[in-house]
């Protein structure tokens, strides 16, 4: 790895998948998308556990 390039803190071009907890719609975004445009439900990052 080139000196001065820290992968842990390089957040450029990082997007996540979010899933609506009500209708199941999936979107990809760099930040939390807010409310679902289809049903108004809440989105959750798909990488996060639903437990």
C-alpha positions in Angstrom: 0.0 0.0 0.0 1.4 3.4 -0.9 2.6 5.5 2.1 0.0 8.0 3.3 -3.1 6.1 2.1 -5.1 4.7 5.0 -7.9 2.5 3.9 -9.8 2.7 7.2 -10.3 6.4 6.9 -10.7 6.7 3.1 -14.5 7.1 2.7 -14.5 8.5 -0.8 -16.8 6.6 -3.2 -18.3 4.4 -0.4 -22.0 3.7 -0.7 -24.2 1.3 1.2 -27.4 -0.6 0.4 -30.4 0.4 2.4 -33.7 -1.6 2.7 -37.1 -0.3 3.6 -38.4 -2.1 6.6 -42.0 -1.9 5.4 -42.0 -2.6 1.7 -38.5 -4.1 1.1 -37.4 -1.5 -1.5 -33.6 -1.5 -1.8 -31.6 1.6 -2.6 -27.9 2.4 -2.8 -26.7 5.6 -1.3 -23.7 7.3 0.3 -25.8 8.6 3.2 -29.0 7.5 4.9 -31.8 8.0 2.3 -34.4 9.1 4.9 -38.0 7.8 4.2 -39.0 5.4 1.4 -40.4 7.2 -1.6 -42.9 4.3 -2.2 -44.4 3.8 1.2 -42.9 6.3 3.6 -41.3 3.6 5.7 -37.9 3.7 7.4 -34.7 2.6 5.7 -32.1 0.4 7.5 -28.5 -0.2 6.3 -28.5 -3.8 5.0 -25.0 -4.4 6.5 -26.5 -3.8 10.0 -28.0 -6.8 11.9 -31.8 -6.7 12.4 -31.7 -8.6 15.7 
